[in-house]
Amino acid sequence: VFHVHLRNFGDTDEIFFRDFLRANADIAERYEALKLELCKRYEFDRDAYTAAKSEFVLKFTRIAKENSK
């Protein structure tokens, strides 16, 4: 099984989020718990699963980008 992410050139949000999770174990654990909860709730609805975690991802991506300045 493969999971491929395609991005526009220069779109680095996913890298900021990944690096932030690596540096903040407590936030990574919260993200894990959220994903586990949502995968049960939206087992057959990938779009709803993605939408439900978007607020969390966007919040911590923004924080990661602000902290990198």
VMD Tcl script that builds the backbone (N, CA, C; Angstrom):
set m [mol new atoms 207]
animate dup $m
set s [atomselect $m all]
$s set {name element resname resid chain x y z} {
  {N N VAL 1 A 0.853 -1.173 0.000}
  {CA C VAL 1 A 0.000 0.000 0.000}
  {C C VAL 1 A 0.895 1.232 0.000}
  {N N PHE 2 A 0.543 2.195 -0.835}
  {CA C PHE 2 A 1.309 3.429 -0.934}
  {C C PHE 2 A 0.403 4.610 -0.645}
  {N N HIS 3 A 0.978 5.634 -0.095}
  {CA C HIS 3 A 0.263 6.876 0.189}
  {C C HIS 3 A 1.126 7.996 -0.382}
  {N N VAL 4 A 0.659 8.620 -1.442}
  {CA C VAL 4 A 1.449 9.638 -2.131}
  {C C VAL 4 A 0.825 11.010 -1.899}
  {N N HIS 5 A 1.667 11.978 -1.575}
  {CA C HIS 5 A 1.227 13.363 -1.418}
  {C C HIS 5 A 1.812 14.174 -2.557}
  {N N LEU 6 A 0.972 14.858 -3.275}
  {CA C LEU 6 A 1.420 15.755 -4.333}
  {C C LEU 6 A 1.195 17.185 -3.875}
  {N N ARG 7 A 2.179 18.024 -4.107}
  {CA C ARG 7 A 2.104 19.413 -3.674}
  {C C ARG 7 A 2.543 20.323 -4.805}
  {N N ASN 8 A 2.050 21.540 -4.764}
  {CA C ASN 8 A 2.543 22.557 -5.671}
  {C C ASN 8 A 3.948 22.940 -5.233}
  {N N PHE 9 A 4.768 23.311 -6.196}
  {CA C PHE 9 A 6.132 23.728 -5.903}
  {C C PHE 9 A 6.099 24.874 -4.885}
  {N N GLY 10 A 6.882 24.740 -3.831}
  {CA C GLY 10 A 6.951 25.772 -2.812}
  {C C GLY 10 A 5.971 25.604 -1.663}
  {N N ASP 11 A 5.045 24.662 -1.762}
  {CA C ASP 11 A 4.088 24.410 -0.684}
  {C C ASP 11 A 4.779 23.549 0.366}
  {N N THR 12 A 5.177 24.172 1.468}
  {CA C THR 12 A 5.951 23.471 2.497}
  {C C THR 12 A 5.181 23.271 3.800}
  {N N ASP 13 A 3.880 23.526 3.783}
  {CA C ASP 13 A 3.094 23.410 5.015}
  {C C ASP 13 A 3.224 22.031 5.649}
  {N N GLU 14 A 3.179 21.000 4.843}
  {CA C GLU 14 A 3.253 19.645 5.382}
  {C C GLU 14 A 4.592 19.389 6.085}
  {N N ILE 15 A 5.654 19.959 5.564}
  {CA C ILE 15 A 6.979 19.808 6.176}
  {C C ILE 15 A 7.028 20.542 7.516}
  {N N PHE 16 A 6.471 21.744 7.555}
  {CA C PHE 16 A 6.415 22.483 8.822}
  {C C PHE 16 A 5.639 21.681 9.874}
  {N N PHE 17 A 4.488 21.125 9.473}
  {CA C PHE 17 A 3.666 20.345 10.407}
  {C C PHE 17 A 4.431 19.109 10.884}
  {N N ARG 18 A 5.048 18.390 9.961}
  {CA C ARG 18 A 5.810 17.192 10.316}
  {C C ARG 18 A 6.922 17.517 11.308}
  {N N ASP 19 A 7.685 18.547 11.005}
  {CA C ASP 19 A 8.800 18.910 11.877}
  {C C ASP 19 A 8.325 19.382 13.249}
  {N N PHE 20 A 7.188 20.072 13.279}
  {CA C PHE 20 A 6.623 20.518 14.550}
  {C C PHE 20 A 6.223 19.313 15.406}
  {N N LEU 21 A 5.603 18.320 14.791}
  {CA C LEU 21 A 5.228 17.112 15.535}
  {C C LEU 21 A 6.459 16.383 16.053}
  {N N ARG 22 A 7.486 16.332 15.254}
  {CA C ARG 22 A 8.734 15.670 15.686}
  {C C ARG 22 A 9.357 16.376 16.883}
  {N N ALA 23 A 9.216 17.672 16.948}
  {CA C ALA 23 A 9.829 18.456 18.031}
  {C C ALA 23 A 8.934 18.590 19.253}
  {N N ASN 24 A 7.659 18.203 19.140}
  {CA C ASN 24 A 6.693 18.388 20.230}
  {C C ASN 24 A 5.904 17.102 20.442}
  {N N ALA 25 A 6.470 16.224 21.237}
  {CA C ALA 25 A 5.871 14.900 21.441}
  {C C ALA 25 A 4.457 14.990 21.999}
  {N N ASP 26 A 4.186 15.967 22.844}
  {CA C ASP 26 A 2.848 16.092 23.418}
  {C C ASP 26 A 1.805 16.406 22.343}
  {N N ILE 27 A 2.158 17.247 21.393}
  {CA C ILE 27 A 1.234 17.579 20.303}
  {C C ILE 27 A 1.095 16.380 19.374}
  {N N ALA 28 A 2.187 15.674 19.125}
  {CA C ALA 28 A 2.138 14.469 18.293}
  {C C ALA 28 A 1.209 13.428 18.914}
  {N N GLU 29 A 1.241 13.292 20.230}
  {CA C GLU 29 A 0.357 12.337 20.910}
  {C C GLU 29 A -1.100 12.770 20.789}
  {N N ARG 30 A -1.353 14.057 20.879}
  {CA C ARG 30 A -2.727 14.563 20.702}
  {C C ARG 30 A -3.212 14.307 19.288}
  {N N TYR 31 A -2.326 14.495 18.307}
  {CA C TYR 31 A -2.675 14.252 16.912}
  {C C TYR 31 A -2.973 12.765 16.690}
  {N N GLU 32 A -2.169 11.908 17.281}
  {CA C GLU 32 A -2.400 10.469 17.180}
  {C C GLU 32 A -3.770 10.099 17.752}
  {N N ALA 33 A -4.085 10.618 18.929}
  {CA C ALA 33 A -5.372 10.312 19.563}
  {C C ALA 33 A -6.530 10.817 18.709}
  {N N LEU 34 A -6.388 12.001 18.157}
  {CA C LEU 34 A -7.426 12.548 17.285}
  {C C LEU 34 A -7.629 11.660 16.068}
  {N N LYS 35 A -6.538 11.262 15.427}
  {CA C LYS 35 A -6.641 10.418 14.233}
  {C C LYS 35 A -7.290 9.071 14.554}
  {N N LEU 36 A -6.941 8.493 15.693}
  {CA C LEU 36 A -7.534 7.208 16.074}
  {C C LEU 36 A -9.036 7.340 16.320}
  {N N GLU 37 A -9.431 8.428 16.949}
  {CA C GLU 37 A -10.855 8.676 17.176}
  {C C GLU 37 A -11.590 8.872 15.851}
  {N N LEU 38 A -11.005 9.684 14.988}
  {CA C LEU 38 A -11.668 10.009 13.726}
  {C C LEU 38 A -11.722 8.833 12.766}
  {N N CYS 39 A -10.720 7.972 12.790}
  {CA C CYS 39 A -10.739 6.841 11.855}
  {C C CYS 39 A -11.877 5.875 12.187}
  {N N LYS 40 A -12.271 5.813 13.443}
  {CA C LYS 40 A -13.424 4.989 13.818}
  {C C LYS 40 A -14.724 5.649 13.368}
  {N N ARG 41 A -14.811 6.952 13.603}
  {CA C ARG 41 A -16.025 7.693 13.277}
  {C C ARG 41 A -16.256 7.783 11.766}
  {N N TYR 42 A -15.175 7.949 11.012}
  {CA C TYR 42 A -15.285 8.171 9.563}
  {C C TYR 42 A -14.626 7.049 8.769}
  {N N GLU 43 A -14.817 5.836 9.221}
  {CA C GLU 43 A -14.173 4.675 8.604}
  {C C GLU 43 A -14.409 4.593 7.094}
  {N N PHE 44 A -15.572 4.985 6.660}
  {CA C PHE 44 A -15.914 4.850 5.242}
  {C C PHE 44 A -16.089 6.199 4.554}
  {N N ASP 45 A -15.547 7.246 5.145}
  {CA C ASP 45 A -15.687 8.584 4.560}
  {C C ASP 45 A -14.375 9.344 4.706}
  {N N ARG 46 A -13.487 9.123 3.774}
  {CA C ARG 46 A -12.150 9.716 3.817}
  {C C ARG 46 A -12.198 11.252 3.805}
  {N N ASP 47 A -13.119 11.813 3.045}
  {CA C ASP 47 A -13.218 13.275 2.972}
  {C C ASP 47 A -13.619 13.873 4.322}
  {N N ALA 48 A -14.575 13.240 5.003}
  {CA C ALA 48 A -15.000 13.731 6.320}
  {C C ALA 48 A -13.880 13.576 7.344}
  {N N TYR 49 A -13.141 12.484 7.250}
  {CA C TYR 49 A -11.993 12.263 8.140}
  {C C TYR 49 A -10.971 13.386 7.976}
  {N N THR 50 A -10.644 13.689 6.748}
  {CA C THR 50 A -9.674 14.741 6.459}
  {C C THR 50 A -10.183 16.096 6.938}
  {N N ALA 51 A -11.439 16.384 6.667}
  {CA C ALA 51 A -12.026 17.665 7.090}
  {C C ALA 51 A -12.023 17.790 8.611}
  {N N ALA 52 A -12.297 16.700 9.307}
  {CA C ALA 52 A -12.397 16.735 10.765}
  {C C ALA 52 A -11.053 16.988 11.441}
  {N N LYS 53 A -9.960 16.622 10.804}
  {CA C LYS 53 A -8.650 16.876 11.412}
  {C C LYS 53 A -8.004 18.149 10.895}
  {N N SER 54 A -8.624 18.802 9.943}
  {CA C SER 54 A -8.033 19.984 9.304}
  {C C SER 54 A -7.789 21.130 10.272}
  {N N GLU 55 A -8.712 21.393 11.173}
  {CA C GLU 55 A -8.540 22.495 12.119}
  {C C GLU 55 A -7.265 22.297 12.959}
  {N N PHE 56 A -7.067 21.082 13.431}
  {CA C PHE 56 A -5.881 20.757 14.223}
  {C C PHE 56 A -4.619 20.972 13.392}
  {N N VAL 57 A -4.601 20.420 12.194}
  {CA C VAL 57 A -3.431 20.515 11.322}
  {C C VAL 57 A -3.128 21.968 10.975}
  {N N LEU 58 A -4.141 22.723 10.608}
  {CA C LEU 58 A -3.937 24.127 10.239}
  {C C LEU 58 A -3.430 24.948 11.418}
  {N N LYS 59 A -3.981 24.695 12.612}
  {CA C LYS 59 A -3.558 25.429 13.805}
  {C C LYS 59 A -2.073 25.225 14.077}
  {N N PHE 60 A -1.636 23.966 14.077}
  {CA C PHE 60 A -0.247 23.705 14.443}
  {C C PHE 60 A 0.721 23.972 13.292}
  {N N THR 61 A 0.243 23.940 12.069}
  {CA C THR 61 A 1.073 24.374 10.942}
  {C C THR 61 A 1.333 25.867 11.052}
  {N N ARG 62 A 0.310 26.637 11.390}
  {CA C ARG 62 A 0.469 28.075 11.558}
  {C C ARG 62 A 1.470 28.369 12.675}
  {N N ILE 63 A 1.339 27.678 13.800}
  {CA C ILE 63 A 2.249 27.877 14.924}
  {C C ILE 63 A 3.680 27.514 14.516}
  {N N ALA 64 A 3.833 26.417 13.798}
  {CA C ALA 64 A 5.164 25.994 13.359}
  {C C ALA 64 A 5.804 27.040 12.457}
  {N N LYS 65 A 5.026 27.587 11.548}
  {CA C LYS 65 A 5.562 28.597 10.632}
  {C C LYS 65 A 5.919 29.873 11.380}
  {N N GLU 66 A 5.085 30.263 12.342}
  {CA C GLU 66 A 5.379 31.466 13.139}
  {C C GLU 66 A 6.659 31.267 13.958}
  {N N ASN 67 A 6.856 30.080 14.481}
  {CA C ASN 67 A 8.032 29.799 15.306}
  {C C ASN 67 A 9.324 29.711 14.486}
  {N N SER 68 A 9.195 29.558 13.189}
  {CA C SER 68 A 10.387 29.406 12.346}
  {C C SER 68 A 10.969 30.752 11.930}
  {N N LYS 69 A 10.266 31.830 12.219}
  {CA C LYS 69 A 10.720 33.156 11.795}
  {C C LYS 69 A 11.751 33.726 12.737}
}
mol reanalyze $m
mol bondsrecalc $m
mol representation Tube
mol addrep $m
